Each structure stands twice: as C-alpha cells, then as structure tokens.
C-alpha cells in the first residue's frame, strides 16, 4: 500500500471513530444492588435496549448512549427487579424478558419519550411514570402479577396495552392534552381505572376480559370512549366532563353489577348495542343536544335515562328488562323519545320538559303500569301495539294543539288527560281497556 493510501485509510478510521462518538446521547449509570438493576440517566436524552439473556441475567445496550462512561453493553446477573430513571430529554427504552421475578419501574422527566415493554413476564408490579411531553407507552405480550400503574403529565400521549395479562389491577392516568389509550385482547383482574385530564381524549377497550370493575373518567373536552366485545364481572362506570363526548359500547357483558354512564354538558352521543347487563343501566347527561340510543340489549334491575336541558333524542329498540322497570326523562327543549319492541315485567315512566316533544311507542309491553307526561308545548304522543298489565296514564302538558294517538293497545285502566290549552286531539283505534277516562280534549275520534 503506498503512502497516500495508508494516510487515507488512517484518516477514514479516525473519521469513523469521531462519527460514532458524535451519535452518543448522554450517559446512563448502570448498577446491580441487592438484585436490583438500577439505570440512571442524565438530561441528554437516553436510548436503551434491556433484554434478558438467561435466568436472572439481563443485558443493557446503549443505542447511541454510553453506559458507565463507555460504549460497551452492561451485563447484569442475579437480577430480580429493574428500575430506570431517565430524567429529562427525549428518551427511548425497550424492555423484553420472560422472567423478572420482582418489579419493573420506569420514570422519565420532561421530554418526548418512547417506553416499550414487550414479551415480558413480571412477577411483581409494573410502574411507568412519564413526565410532561408527547410520550408513547406500549405494552405488548406482557404478563404482570402484581398490578400495573401508568401515569403521564401534560402532553399528547399515546398508550397501548396489547395481548397482555394483568393481575392485581391496573390504573392509568393521562394528564392534560390530546391522549389516546387502547387496550386490546387483554385479561385484567383486580379492576381497571382510567382517567384523563382536560383535552380531547380517546379511550378504547376491545376483545378483553376484565374483573373487579371498570372506572373511566374523561376530563373536559371532546372525548371518545369505546368498548367493544368486553366482559366484566363487577360493573362499569364512565363519566365525561364538559364537552362533546361520545360513548359507544357494543358486545359488552356485565355478569354482576351495573353500567353507569354520565356525560357532562355538551352535545353528547351515547350509543349502546348488544349488551347483557345484570345490575341495571343508568345514563345521565347535562345541558346540550344529546343522542342516547340503546338497542338489542337484555338487562335486569332497571334502566334509567335522564337527559338534561337540550333538544335530546332518546331511542330504545329491542330492549328487554326484568326486575325494576324503565324510567326516561328529558329536560327543557324539544325531545324525541322512541321505544320499539321494548319489554319489561315492571313499570315504564316517561317525562319531558316544556317544549314541542314527540313520544312514540310501538310494540311495547309493561308488566306493571305505564305513565307518560309531557310539559308545555305542542306535543305529539303515539302509542301503537302497547300492552300494559296495570294502568296506562298519559298526561299532556299546558300547550295548544297537542295530539295523542292510541292504536291497538291494551291496559286495565286507561286515563288520557290533555292537561291544558286548546285544540287538543285524541284519536283511538282498536284498543282494549277495562275502563277509560278522557279529560280536556276538544276533539276525540274513536
């Protein structure tokens, strides 16, 4: 090799060494203390890959990050617990291993962090605390026995738990910002709690089996909560703050306990389909134009729906209730309430506020009594194929030109009261009542 080539070769090797050093992102101190693998980062933004190589043996590799001041991997033996404190900066850590007998904890400071736990078995607990920033947290194919806790501070965070098994309960708290949480194909025992701060959050649980209860609290903002093909044995509660919230539940089974949904002020949408609930369903909403729909559902111990002031739409289709009856109320502003193919072995009660309301019942049966009351306004009430074992009472509020249509219906005692106002009409066709009382109608047909 001539002198020029040797000089160029030495220069190239020196340049490569200099390039490697320039890619390093901070330094992490690694040590094992009484079986506890401790990783402590700096504020430069660290990147680590932590993998198990044998029972109790873990390899820590820096990805552009030095370990204990050098570029070599750190090999830790006799490890039972792992903790990583990566401080401020844009950090990355991935942890994978099938046999950690103790606990795992990861803490980061301010920065946009990526925290991954995959194909891991943890005999103790997993705790992940991410600081302010746009963080990404993912758990995939993880089994943990002693509980899971995930917290983030303000920022737009994304968290996912996929094909994982959690014992001891799970608590997930996402700070203010536009956050996304997805849980899919999981098994969680000991309860699940989810909370979000102010911002437009999306929480989704799918194809999962849970026990111990589910509690979801979405803060102020336009939040979306979706549960699809979820089984729970101890009840589900979901609440949202002020904002336009959407709650969608499909294929949900609650074997013991009820379902409670509370949407705050705003134009909310609550859509429930194909549910089986043993402990009753309660739905409430605040001020706003809300849409509440329940279909293809079987439940025991009662259904209660209370919609606040606003132009609300409430619909029930193919719903069967046993035990405690059905109660529906809507506040001021025009309401549309529709029941089709609904049955209960107890009572049905429906009330609306002072506005031009529409109440329509078709093929509805009540083993007890049925009462319908509307407020002021020009109201329309239509009953077709309604069967009531006890008494049927319909009272229209103080408004003019109300219309009551009763067709193909039956009850023991029927009472129809126009309330007040003028120009009120009652139309009756093919009904069967032991007794009937009509009051205050200026026009009666049938």
Protein Blocks (a to p, Z undefined) as FASTA:
>chain_A
ZZklmmmmmmmmmmmmmmmmmmpgcjaddddeehiacddddfeopadddddfbghiacdd
dehiaeehiabdcddehiabdcddebgajdddddddfbdfbdcdddddedddddddehia
cfbbcdddddedddddddehiacfkbpaddddedddddddehiadehiaaddddedjddd
ddehiacehiaaddddedddddddehiacehiaaddddedjdddddehiadfebpadddd
edddddddehiacfbdcddddddedjdddddehiadfkbpaddddedddddddehiaceh
iaaddddedddddddehiadehjapaddddehjdddddehiadfbdcddddddddddddd
ehiacfbbcdddddedjdddddehiacfbdcdddddddehiacddehiacfbdcddehia
ehiacddehiadfbdcdehiabdgZZ
